[in-house]
Amino acid sequence: MALLFGKNTSKAYLYASLTVLFWSTVATAFKIALREMSNVQMLLVANTTSLFVFLVVLIVNRKTADLRKTDVAGLCLSSLQGLLNPFAYYLILFKAYSILPAQVAQPANFVWPIVLMALSALLLKQPLRTKGVLALFISFIGILILSSQGDLRSFVVAEPLGVGLALLSSLVWALFWVLNLKDKRDNMSKLFFGSLFSTIYVLLLSYATGDVYDIFSKPIIPAIYIGFFEMGITYIVWLRALQLAESTGNISNFIYLTPFVSLIFIRFVLHEKLYYTSVIGLCFIVGGILVGQLKRSPE
């Protein structure tokens, strides 16, 4: 592999493959955790776990001094970032998973690159070209197919609230991403402070709702797994893959394997009977994303 691609490229693909593997398991973990916990309890445990992961990584890499470089403006920005993600994003996403089958919730949430394209046109004044409109249309058709949950003839959204929440979570993520693009601080500092503020928010919410009082009577291992592999270490692995890649575009496309691999875990671990509409809808959604990323041909 090193002879074919170069040492760094080989490592980049290894890290990207690990990212796909880790993130492919979390839709299954969401459903397992939700059998015993509320979305607030899940987020409290997962968020605390990811905060611990980021702190350990900073200590191991001797980068804790970077945290002191964050000024008041940076902290204010982190407080907003943490409000969007992880706090609001995962509260909404976990609720969507509590309503929908995993095979529907996961692909519906995966439309965020298309939402980001639309937001960039609105907020960053980036032109939405013909390919962007086509990408939105293809992904929208995919959502409709996915939402029918195996009944394509009626073309009715089986769980409109759940689908709406999954799409809303994609909007929140896209908003977070736009905000993150404007933040030039070190990635680890951003991850740590965003997670810290989110942990504070969810701790206050859990006290307000009473969810905190019986949390240790619940099986928390699935939520710890989510914090480690969904919200924690996998972000770092993915960032490392992008840093090592000679072409971030090629590596970035790896991530679109995630929902397809996820269906394998959903089928054989959760034992959900897969709808043919889940596979077709997912193909439309990913197809729309890829169309939106096509480069303009030279004139």
C-alpha positions in Angstrom: 0.0 0.0 0.0 2.8 2.4 0.9 4.4 1.7 -2.5 1.2 2.5 -4.3 0.0 5.5 -2.4 2.8 6.8 -0.2 3.1 6.3 3.5 0.9 9.2 4.6 -1.8 8.4 2.0 -1.9 4.8 3.3 -2.3 6.0 6.9 -5.0 8.5 5.7 -7.1 5.7 4.2 -6.5 3.5 7.3 -7.9 6.3 9.6 -10.7 7.0 7.2 -11.7 3.3 7.2 -11.6 3.3 11.0 -13.9 6.3 11.0 -16.4 4.6 8.7 -16.3 1.5 10.9 -16.8 3.4 14.2 -19.5 5.7 12.9 -21.3 2.8 11.3 -22.0 1.3 14.6 -23.5 4.2 16.4 -27.0 4.1 14.9 -27.3 0.6 16.4 -25.9 1.9 19.7 -28.5 4.8 19.7 -31.4 2.3 19.6 -29.9 0.0 22.2 -29.3 2.9 24.6 -32.8 4.3 24.0 -34.4 1.1 25.2 -33.5 2.1 28.8 -32.6 5.8 28.8 -34.2 9.1 27.8 -32.5 11.3 25.2 -31.4 13.7 28.0 -29.8 10.9 30.0 -28.1 9.5 26.9 -26.7 12.9 26.1 -25.5 13.6 29.6 -23.5 10.3 29.8 -22.2 10.5 26.2 -21.3 14.2 26.4 -19.4 13.7 29.7 -17.6 10.7 28.1 -16.5 12.7 25.0 -15.4 15.6 27.2 -13.2 13.2 29.2 -11.8 11.8 25.9 -10.8 15.2 24.6 -9.2 16.1 27.9 -7.1 12.9 27.9 -6.0 13.5 24.3 -5.0 17.1 25.1 -3.0 15.9 28.1 -1.3 13.0 26.3 -0.3 15.4 23.4 0.8 18.0 25.9 -1.6 20.6 24.4 -3.5 21.7 27.5 -1.6 25.0 27.3 -3.5 25.7 24.1 -6.7 25.9 26.1 -5.3 29.0 28.0 -4.9 30.8 24.7 -8.7 30.9 24.2 -9.9 34.5 24.9 -13.3 35.7 26.0 -14.4 36.0 22.4 -13.4 32.4 21.8 -15.3 31.2 24.8 -18.4 33.0 23.7 -18.1 31.4 20.3 -17.6 28.0 21.9 -20.7 28.5 24.1 -22.7 29.0 20.9 -21.1 26.1 19.1 -21.7 23.8 22.1 -25.3 24.9 22.2 -25.7 23.8 18.6 -23.5 20.7 18.7 -23.4 18.5 20.7 -26.3 19.8 22.8 -29.2 20.7 20.5 -28.1 18.4 17.7 -28.0 15.2 19.7 -31.1 15.9 21.8 -33.0 16.3 18.6 -31.3 13.3 16.9 -31.8 11.0 19.8 -35.5 11.9 19.9 -35.8 11.1 16.2 -34.2 7.7 16.8 -36.7 7.0 19.6 -39.5 7.4 17.1 -38.0 6.0 13.8 -36.4 2.7 12.9 -32.7 3.1 12.8 -32.6 2.3 9.1 -34.8 5.4 8.5 -33.3 7.8 11.1 -29.7 7.4 10.1 -30.0 8.1 6.3 -32.5 11.0 7.0 -30.0 12.6 9.2 -27.3 12.1 6.6 -28.7 14.9 4.3 -26.7 17.5 6.2 -24.2 18.1 3.3 -27.2 19.1 1.1 -28.6 21.3 3.9 -25.2 22.9 4.3 -25.1 23.7 0.5 -28.5 25.5 0.8 -27.4 27.3 4.0 -24.1 28.4 2.4 -26.2 29.9 -0.4 -28.3 31.8 2.1 -25.8 32.8 4.8 -22.5 32.9 2.9 -23.9 34.3 -0.3 -22.5 31.4 -2.3 -24.3 30.9 -5.6 -26.6 27.8 -5.7 -25.9 26.5 -9.2 -28.0 24.2 -11.3 -26.1 21.1 -9.9 -27.1 22.3 -6.4 -30.7 22.5 -7.3 -30.5 19.1 -8.9 -28.8 17.7 -5.8 -31.5 19.1 -3.5 -34.2 17.5 -5.7 -32.5 14.1 -5.9 -32.0 14.0 -2.1 -35.6 15.2 -1.5 -36.9 12.3 -3.5 -34.6 10.0 -1.5 -36.2 11.3 1.8 -39.7 10.6 0.4 -38.7 7.1 -0.6 -37.0 6.5 2.7 -39.9 7.9 4.8 -42.4 5.5 3.2 -40.9 2.6 5.3 -41.5 -0.1 2.7 -44.8 1.2 1.3 -43.7 3.0 -1.8 -47.1 2.7 -3.5 -48.8 5.0 -1.0 -45.8 7.4 -0.9 -46.9 8.5 2.6 -44.5 9.6 5.3 -45.0 6.9 7.9 -43.6 8.9 10.9 -43.6 12.6 10.0 -42.5 13.8 13.4 -39.5 11.5 13.5 -38.5 12.3 9.9 -39.0 16.0 10.7 -36.7 15.8 13.8 -34.0 13.9 11.8 -34.1 16.6 9.1 -34.0 19.3 11.8 -30.9 17.8 13.3 -29.3 18.0 9.9 -30.2 21.7 9.8 -28.7 22.2 13.3 -25.5 20.4 12.2 -25.2 22.5 9.1 -25.6 25.7 11.1 -22.9 24.5 13.5 -20.6 23.7 10.5 -21.0 27.2 9.0 -20.1 28.7 12.4 -17.2 26.3 12.7 -15.8 27.3 9.3 -15.4 30.8 10.5 -13.5 29.7 13.7 -9.8 29.5 13.0 -8.8 28.1 16.4 -7.1 24.8 16.9 -9.5 21.9 16.3 -8.8 20.2 19.7 -9.5 23.4 21.6 -12.8 23.8 19.7 -13.8 20.2 20.4 -13.0 20.5 24.1 -14.7 23.8 24.8 -17.7 23.0 22.7 -18.1 19.7 24.6 -17.6 21.5 27.9 -20.3 24.0 27.3 -22.7 21.3 26.0 -22.0 19.2 29.2 -23.0 22.2 31.3 -26.2 22.8 29.3 -27.3 19.1 29.4 -26.5 18.9 33.1 -28.7 21.9 33.8 -31.4 20.4 31.6 -31.2 17.0 33.3 -31.6 18.6 36.7 -34.6 20.6 35.4 -36.3 17.5 34.0 -35.3 15.2 36.9 -33.5 12.8 34.5 -30.3 13.0 36.5 -31.6 11.4 39.6 -32.0 7.9 38.4 -29.3 7.9 35.8 -27.0 5.4 37.6 -29.9 2.9 37.8 -29.8 2.7 34.0 -27.4 0.6 31.9 -25.1 3.3 30.8 -22.5 1.3 28.8 -24.2 2.0 25.4 -24.3 5.7 26.2 -20.6 5.6 27.1 -19.9 3.8 23.9 -21.7 6.6 22.0 -19.7 9.3 23.8 -16.4 7.5 22.9 -17.1 6.4 19.3 -19.7 8.8 18.0 -18.9 12.1 19.8 -15.3 11.5 21.0 -12.3 9.7 19.6 -13.7 9.2 16.0 -13.7 13.0 15.4 -10.0 12.9 16.2 -9.4 9.9 13.9 -11.3 11.6 11.1 -9.4 14.9 11.5 -6.1 12.9 11.4 -7.2 11.2 8.1 -7.9 14.6 6.6 -4.5 16.0 7.8 -2.6 13.0 6.2 -4.5 12.9 2.9 -2.9 14.3 -0.2 -6.4 15.0 -1.5 -9.1 15.7 1.1 -11.8 15.3 -1.6 -11.0 11.6 -2.1 -10.8 10.9 1.6 -14.0 12.9 2.3 -15.9 10.6 -0.1 -15.1 7.7 2.2 -17.6 9.0 4.7 -20.5 8.2 2.3 -19.9 4.5 2.9 -21.0 5.0 6.6 -24.8 4.7 6.1 -24.4 1.6 3.9 -22.2 -0.2 6.4 -24.5 1.0 9.2 -27.4 -1.0 7.6 -25.4 -4.2 8.2 -25.2 -3.6 11.9 -28.8 -2.5 12.0 -29.9 -5.7 10.3 -27.7 -8.2 12.2 -27.4 -6.6 15.7 -30.8 -4.8 16.0 -32.5 -7.4 13.8 -34.5 -4.8 12.0 -36.1 -6.1 8.8 -34.6 -3.9 6.1 -37.1 -2.1 3.9 -36.2 -2.0 0.2 -37.1 1.7 0.4 -34.4 2.3 2.9 -31.7 1.1 0.5 -33.3 2.9 -2.5 -33.8 6.1 -0.5 -30.3 6.1 0.8 -28.9 5.7 -2.7 -30.9 8.7 -3.8 -29.7 10.8 -0.8 -26.0 9.9 -1.3 -26.4 10.3 -5.0 -27.7 13.8 -4.5 -24.8 14.7 -2.2 -22.3 13.5 -4.8 -24.0 15.4 -7.6 -23.8 18.5 -5.5 -20.0 18.0 -5.1 -19.3 17.6 -8.9 -16.8 20.1 -10.1 -17.7 22.3 -13.0 -16.2 21.1 -16.3 -13.7 23.4 -17.9 -15.1 25.6 -20.6 
